[in-house]
Amino acid sequence: MPVVPFSEFVSQRVKPKMCRIFPTIDRDKLHVEADGMRTLTLPLQPVRGNYIQATVWKTPFECSRQSKESCEWFSHFLETECWLVATHPETMAVRTIDHGRKMKLACHDSSPVTGLSEASFNHLATAVQRRERILRGANALTSLSVDRFRSNLVYEGLRAFGEERGKGVIIGGYTALRFRKLVPRCAIINVDQQTGERHPHNEPFGTLNCKEYRDTRRQTDEKIPLFGVYYVPFRQGEVQGEIKVGDRVEIV
């Protein structure tokens, strides 16, 4: 995770071009690529030592600063001084996630897994185009892709917002995840993940934030629109299976 030195994490909220950073794993190596940059190769197991405290939304995490080369790589690409840091099992923070249940997490925002159905995305994309026609005419239509929402899991075969039902999901007949809450959305969804550019008319956040579309805020204490779902493992350490494209998903 890149952080401002001795401070908060860096995200697409302030550096939208972060979406153009592509990590890949090759055995015991982590390769990081970005537009116009040489490939950065790091050991898959992060370096220990050089411990600092970094924060994600005011939650502190003990992290180890990685190599000088990696820090310089990210600083150059993001055009701001930053460090690449990592957490380790022994330094992960214990967080209360729901019903007083505690879980060890790395540098997660709120929950480690998010899910979204294609039908929900298509429902929103249609509403965005309808709103654009009304406000700006047919020539201003926005083409959206589901990767703007950066969901770990994308479901086929559900009705729109069907992922919001039930207590959780079982994937591939084995891996069980508990539904925690709906995902509060911010302006990151306005960033085109293929170009790193923000939408000039604040879409799709603008449509999602319209009460006339679907005012999910009335269902919760959140003051921003909600879209998609957060999951956590049913029990600490329970998730051991692999999740693969094409796995059957059961809502429970």
C-alpha positions in Angstrom: 0.0 0.0 0.0 1.4 3.4 -0.9 1.2 6.0 1.9 2.2 9.6 2.4 5.3 9.4 4.7 4.3 8.9 8.3 0.7 9.6 7.3 -2.4 8.3 5.5 -2.8 5.9 2.6 -2.9 7.1 -1.0 -6.0 6.2 -3.0 -7.7 7.0 -6.3 -9.7 9.6 -4.5 -6.6 11.9 -4.8 -4.5 10.1 -7.3 -6.9 8.6 -10.0 -4.0 7.4 -12.1 -3.4 4.7 -9.5 -5.9 2.6 -11.5 -3.2 2.2 -14.1 -0.9 0.3 -11.7 -1.0 -3.4 -12.5 0.5 -6.0 -10.0 1.0 -9.6 -11.1 2.4 -12.6 -9.1 5.0 -14.9 -10.5 5.9 -17.6 -8.0 7.8 -15.8 -5.3 7.9 -12.5 -7.1 5.5 -9.5 -7.3 5.8 -7.6 -10.6 4.3 -4.0 -10.7 3.7 -2.3 -14.0 2.3 1.1 -15.0 2.0 3.3 -18.1 5.4 4.6 -19.1 7.2 2.9 -16.2 9.8 0.1 -16.1 8.6 -3.0 -14.3 9.2 -3.0 -10.6 10.0 -6.5 -9.2 9.7 -7.2 -5.5 9.8 -10.3 -3.3 6.3 -11.7 -2.8 6.9 -11.9 0.9 7.3 -8.3 2.0 10.4 -7.1 3.8 10.2 -6.8 7.6 11.7 -4.0 9.6 11.6 -0.2 9.2 8.3 -0.2 11.0 6.1 2.9 10.8 2.5 3.7 11.6 0.1 4.4 8.7 -3.6 5.1 8.8 -6.6 4.1 6.7 -9.5 6.3 7.5 -8.1 7.2 10.9 -7.5 3.5 11.8 -3.8 3.0 12.5 -1.8 0.0 11.2 1.7 -1.0 11.9 3.5 -1.4 8.6 7.0 -2.0 7.4 8.4 0.3 4.8 9.6 -1.5 1.7 12.7 -0.9 -0.4 14.0 2.5 -1.4 13.6 1.5 -5.1 9.9 0.7 -4.6 9.2 4.0 -2.8 11.0 5.9 -5.6 9.0 4.0 -8.2 5.6 4.9 -6.7 6.6 8.4 -5.9 7.7 9.0 -9.5 4.5 7.5 -11.1 2.1 9.2 -8.6 4.0 12.5 -8.8 4.1 12.9 -5.0 6.4 11.6 -2.3 5.1 8.3 -0.9 6.3 5.1 0.6 5.3 1.5 -0.2 4.4 -0.3 3.0 3.2 -3.8 3.9 1.6 -5.5 6.9 2.4 -8.9 8.3 0.3 -11.4 10.2 1.9 -10.4 13.5 1.2 -6.7 13.0 -2.3 -6.8 11.6 -4.8 -4.7 13.5 -7.7 -6.2 15.4 -11.0 -4.5 14.3 -14.5 -4.8 15.5 -16.5 -5.5 12.4 -20.1 -6.4 13.4 -22.1 -7.5 16.4 -19.0 -6.9 18.5 -17.1 -9.6 16.6 -13.3 -8.9 16.3 -11.1 -9.9 13.3 -7.5 -9.4 12.3 -7.3 -7.4 9.2 -4.5 -5.9 7.1 -5.0 -2.4 5.5 -8.7 -2.9 4.5 -11.0 0.0 4.4 -14.1 -1.5 6.0 -14.3 -5.2 4.9 -12.0 -7.5 3.0 -14.4 -8.6 0.2 -17.0 -6.8 -1.9 -19.6 -8.2 -4.2 -21.9 -6.8 -7.0 -24.2 -8.4 -9.6 -24.0 -7.6 -13.3 -27.8 -6.9 -13.2 -27.3 -4.2 -10.5 -24.6 -2.6 -12.6 -26.7 -2.7 -15.8 -29.6 -1.2 -13.9 -27.4 1.8 -12.8 -25.8 2.1 -16.3 -29.2 2.4 -17.9 -30.2 5.1 -15.4 -27.0 7.0 -16.1 -27.7 7.1 -19.8 -31.3 8.1 -19.2 -30.1 11.0 -17.0 -27.5 12.1 -19.5 -30.0 12.2 -22.3 -32.2 14.5 -20.2 -29.4 16.8 -19.0 -27.0 16.8 -22.0 -28.5 15.2 -25.0 -27.9 11.9 -26.8 -24.4 12.9 -27.9 -23.2 12.9 -24.3 -23.9 9.3 -23.4 -21.4 7.7 -21.0 -20.1 4.2 -21.6 -19.5 2.5 -18.2 -17.8 -0.7 -17.3 -18.2 -2.7 -14.1 -14.6 -2.4 -13.1 -15.3 1.2 -11.9 -16.7 -0.4 -8.7 -13.6 -2.5 -8.1 -15.7 -5.5 -6.7 -13.8 -8.6 -5.8 -16.9 -10.7 -6.8 -19.2 -10.0 -9.8 -22.2 -12.3 -10.1 -24.1 -13.4 -13.1 -27.7 -14.7 -13.0 -29.1 -12.6 -10.2 -31.8 -10.0 -10.5 -30.8 -6.4 -9.9 -29.9 -5.9 -6.3 -30.4 -9.6 -5.6 -27.0 -9.7 -3.9 -28.5 -7.6 -1.0 -30.7 -10.4 0.1 -29.8 -13.1 2.6 -27.2 -13.5 5.3 -24.3 -14.2 3.0 -23.0 -16.4 0.2 -21.4 -19.8 -0.3 -19.1 -19.9 -3.3 -18.1 -23.1 -5.1 -20.0 -25.1 -2.4 -17.3 -24.4 0.2 -16.2 -20.8 0.8 -18.6 -19.0 3.1 -18.9 -15.2 3.4 -21.2 -13.3 5.7 -23.1 -10.3 4.4 -22.0 -7.3 6.5 -23.6 -4.2 5.0 -24.1 -2.2 1.7 -21.1 -0.5 0.3 -20.9 3.3 0.7 -19.8 4.8 -2.5 -17.6 7.8 -3.2 -16.3 9.7 -6.3 -13.8 6.9 -7.2 -16.5 5.3 -9.3 -16.3 8.4 -11.6 -12.7 7.3 -12.5 -12.4 5.4 -15.8 -10.2 2.4 -14.8 -8.9 2.2 -18.4 -7.6 5.8 -18.6 -7.4 7.1 -15.1 -9.5 10.1 -16.0 -12.5 11.4 -14.0 -15.9 11.7 -15.7 -16.5 15.4 -16.6 -20.1 15.3 -15.3 -19.6 13.3 -12.1 -21.0 10.0 -13.4 -22.1 7.5 -12.3 -21.9 8.9 -8.8 -24.3 11.7 -9.8 -27.0 9.3 -10.8 -26.4 7.0 -7.8 -26.7 10.0 -5.5 -30.1 11.0 -6.9 -33.0 10.2 -4.5 -35.1 9.7 -7.6 -32.9 6.7 -8.6 -32.7 4.6 -5.5 -32.4 6.2 -2.1 -30.6 3.4 -0.1 -29.6 6.0 2.5 -33.0 5.7 4.1 -32.2 2.0 4.9 -29.1 2.9 6.9 -27.3 5.7 8.8 -25.1 6.4 5.8 -25.2 9.9 4.3 -23.8 8.8 0.9 -25.3 6.4 -1.7 -24.9 2.6 -1.3 -24.2 0.1 -4.0 -22.9 -3.5 -3.8 -22.3 -5.5 -0.6 -19.5 -5.9 1.9 -18.6 -9.4 3.1 -16.5 -10.9 5.9 -15.6 -14.5 6.6 -18.3 -16.3 8.7 -15.6 -17.0 11.3 -12.0 -15.9 11.8 -9.7 -18.1 9.7 -12.6 -20.1 8.1 -12.0 -19.1 4.5 -9.5 -21.6 3.1 -10.9 -22.4 -0.4 -10.1 -20.9 -3.8 -12.6 -18.7 -5.6 -12.6 -19.1 -9.4 -14.3 -17.5 -12.3 -17.4 -19.6 -13.0 -18.0 -20.9 -9.5 -21.6 -21.5 -8.5 -22.8 -18.9 -5.9 -25.5 -19.7 -3.4 -27.2 -16.9 -1.4 -28.0 -18.1 2.1 
